Amino acid sequence: MNQLYAISSGAIRGLYDRYLDTPPILDKQRYFREHALFETHWREIRGECLRLMGEMEAIPRFHELMEEQVDLSQYGGKYWRMFVLRAYGVDNAANQARCPAIASLLRDRPHILSATLSFLEAHKHIPPHRGPFRGILRFHLGLVIPKKIDGSSTSRLLIDGNTYLLEEGGTLLWDDTFEHAAWNDADSIRAALLLDVARPGMPWPLAAFNWLVLKAIGFIIRMRGQRSWSAASPANP
């Protein structure tokens, strides 16, 4: 299954590469104008994130949501957990009810295809990897990022050979089909909000293909149901 996923991902990336020639890091104002909205409300988002961290064991690990990601999820024996609020256009009503501030920002914004609170265990390293296709862009909002004694960040991303230090309230918009890796060097959990947004401005043949891909993934998620990507709640342990 993992080999099939890798082969199909590579083929899809190749198709997009024929039409697109954009850098790894993208202009937030040009490609995702709502970035300012999430930056303005980041403290409210962080508050909801902190409340969830009180029941971390109930939040699924990444490979429990997508088995193809087991190598990344379990790398180094440290966890990578995901609290999914929206996945490829499919809203998780139960999870959104627990994060009303985030839910309000997602409402009436269908081009925000996915929204996830991502938690890395202390000293978790995610090894180099690439996303499957360039029809989406990744928006990263730092929420809980401990600092070192000297005040510098404990969290970093390596994207296409360049290192980016992450800060609470700081944001980055990037193309995750470029090779990237992540580190949480802190002695405690690192948390971030990850949004996948539809890439604007593609030529129409690619835009049409992209629409079909996204609809197909959303259909599969609806068919599977939301149980596998929902965190247990106190009422449903």
C-alpha positions in Angstrom: 0.0 0.0 0.0 2.8 2.4 0.9 4.6 1.7 -2.4 1.4 2.3 -4.4 0.8 5.6 -2.6 4.4 6.7 -3.4 4.1 5.8 -7.0 0.7 7.5 -7.5 1.9 10.6 -5.6 4.9 10.9 -7.8 2.8 10.6 -11.0 0.4 13.3 -9.8 3.2 15.7 -8.9 4.7 15.2 -12.3 1.5 16.3 -14.0 1.3 19.5 -12.0 5.0 20.2 -12.6 4.3 20.5 -16.3 2.1 23.6 -15.7 3.4 25.2 -12.5 6.6 27.0 -11.8 6.2 28.6 -8.4 8.7 28.6 -5.5 8.4 26.6 -2.3 7.4 29.7 -0.2 4.5 31.7 -1.6 3.2 35.3 -1.1 0.4 35.0 1.5 -1.4 38.1 0.2 -1.5 36.8 -3.4 -2.3 33.2 -2.7 -4.3 33.2 0.5 -5.7 36.6 1.5 -7.4 35.3 4.6 -4.1 34.8 6.2 -4.5 38.1 8.0 -7.8 36.9 9.5 -6.2 33.9 11.1 -3.2 36.0 12.2 -5.5 38.5 13.9 -7.4 35.7 15.8 -4.4 33.5 16.6 -4.7 33.9 20.4 -8.3 32.7 20.3 -7.2 29.7 18.2 -4.4 29.1 20.6 -6.8 29.0 23.5 -8.9 26.3 21.9 -5.7 24.4 21.2 -4.6 24.6 24.8 -7.9 23.2 26.0 -7.6 20.2 23.7 -4.0 19.5 25.0 -5.5 18.6 28.3 -6.7 15.3 26.7 -3.9 14.6 24.3 -4.2 10.8 24.5 -7.7 11.0 22.9 -6.4 12.8 19.8 -5.5 10.3 17.0 -2.0 9.8 15.8 -1.5 10.6 12.2 -1.1 7.0 11.0 -4.4 6.1 12.7 -6.1 8.5 10.3 -4.0 7.6 7.3 -2.0 4.3 7.5 0.2 5.3 4.6 1.9 7.9 6.9 3.0 5.4 9.6 6.7 6.0 8.8 6.4 9.7 9.5 3.9 9.4 12.3 5.9 6.9 14.4 9.4 8.1 13.4 11.8 8.1 16.3 9.2 6.5 18.6 7.6 9.9 19.2 4.0 10.8 18.3 2.5 13.2 15.7 -1.2 13.7 16.6 -3.9 15.3 14.5 -7.2 16.9 15.5 -9.1 17.2 12.2 -11.8 19.9 11.8 -12.1 19.7 8.1 -10.7 17.2 5.5 -10.9 17.9 1.8 -14.1 19.9 2.2 -15.7 17.5 4.6 -16.5 19.2 8.0 -16.1 17.3 11.2 -19.1 18.8 13.1 -18.1 17.2 16.5 -14.6 18.5 16.4 -15.6 22.0 15.1 -18.1 22.2 18.0 -15.2 22.0 20.4 -13.3 24.8 18.5 -16.0 27.4 17.8 -13.5 30.2 17.1 -11.7 28.1 14.4 -15.1 26.9 13.1 -16.3 30.4 12.6 -13.2 31.2 10.5 -13.8 28.2 8.3 -17.5 28.9 7.7 -18.3 30.1 4.2 -14.7 29.6 3.1 -14.8 26.4 1.0 -11.5 27.1 -0.6 -10.0 26.3 2.8 -10.1 22.6 2.1 -8.7 21.1 5.3 -8.0 22.4 8.8 -6.1 20.4 11.4 -4.5 21.1 14.8 -1.2 19.3 14.7 0.7 18.2 17.8 4.3 17.0 17.9 5.6 15.3 21.0 8.7 16.6 22.7 11.8 16.0 20.6 9.7 14.7 17.7 11.4 14.8 14.3 9.5 14.3 11.1 12.0 13.1 8.4 12.2 14.5 4.9 9.1 13.8 2.7 6.9 15.4 0.0 3.2 16.1 -0.3 1.3 14.3 -3.1 0.1 17.2 -5.4 0.5 20.9 -6.0 -3.2 21.8 -6.2 -3.2 22.7 -2.5 -1.0 25.1 -0.5 -0.2 24.6 3.2 -0.7 27.5 5.6 1.1 27.0 9.0 0.1 29.0 12.1 2.3 28.5 15.2 0.2 28.1 18.4 2.3 26.5 21.1 6.0 26.8 20.5 8.2 26.7 23.6 11.4 28.8 23.5 15.0 27.9 24.4 16.7 29.5 27.3 18.2 32.1 25.0 14.7 33.0 23.7 15.0 31.3 20.3 12.5 29.0 18.8 12.5 25.2 19.5 10.5 24.5 16.3 11.8 24.6 12.8 10.9 23.5 9.3 13.4 22.6 6.6 11.8 23.3 3.2 13.7 22.7 0.0 17.0 23.1 1.8 16.2 26.3 3.7 15.4 26.4 7.5 12.5 28.4 8.8 12.2 29.0 12.6 8.6 29.0 13.8 7.1 31.3 16.4 3.7 31.6 18.2 1.4 33.6 16.0 3.8 33.4 13.1 2.6 32.1 9.7 4.0 30.6 6.5 2.4 29.6 3.2 4.2 27.0 1.3 4.0 24.2 -1.3 4.5 21.0 0.5 5.4 19.0 -2.6 8.9 20.4 -2.1 10.9 18.1 0.2 10.5 19.2 3.8 11.1 18.1 7.4 10.2 19.3 10.8 11.7 19.3 14.3 10.3 20.0 17.8 13.4 20.4 19.9 11.5 21.3 23.1 10.9 19.2 26.2 7.1 19.7 25.7 4.5 19.6 23.0 4.6 21.8 19.9 1.2 22.7 18.4 0.2 24.4 15.1 -2.9 25.0 13.0 -2.5 23.6 9.5 -4.7 24.7 6.7 -4.8 23.4 3.2 -6.1 25.9 0.7 -7.0 25.5 -2.9 -4.3 26.9 -5.1 -5.6 29.9 -7.2 -4.7 30.9 -10.7 -4.0 27.5 -12.3 -4.5 27.0 -16.1 -7.9 25.6 -16.8 -7.0 22.1 -17.7 -5.1 21.7 -14.5 -7.8 23.5 -12.5 -10.4 21.1 -13.8 -8.2 18.1 -13.0 -7.5 19.5 -9.5 -11.3 19.9 -8.9 -11.8 16.2 -9.8 -9.1 15.1 -7.5 -10.4 17.0 -4.6 -14.0 15.9 -5.1 -12.8 12.3 -5.3 -10.9 12.5 -2.1 -13.8 14.2 -0.4 -16.2 11.5 -1.6 -13.9 8.8 -0.2 -13.8 10.5 3.2 -17.6 10.8 3.2 -17.9 7.1 2.3 -15.6 6.1 5.1 -17.4 8.3 7.6 -15.8 10.5 10.2 -15.3 8.1 13.0 -11.6 7.3 12.1 -10.6 11.0 12.1 -12.5 12.2 15.2 -10.9 12.5 18.6 -12.7 10.8 21.5 -14.7 13.3 23.6 -15.4 13.1 27.3 -18.9 11.9 26.4 -17.6 9.3 24.0 -14.4 7.9 25.4 
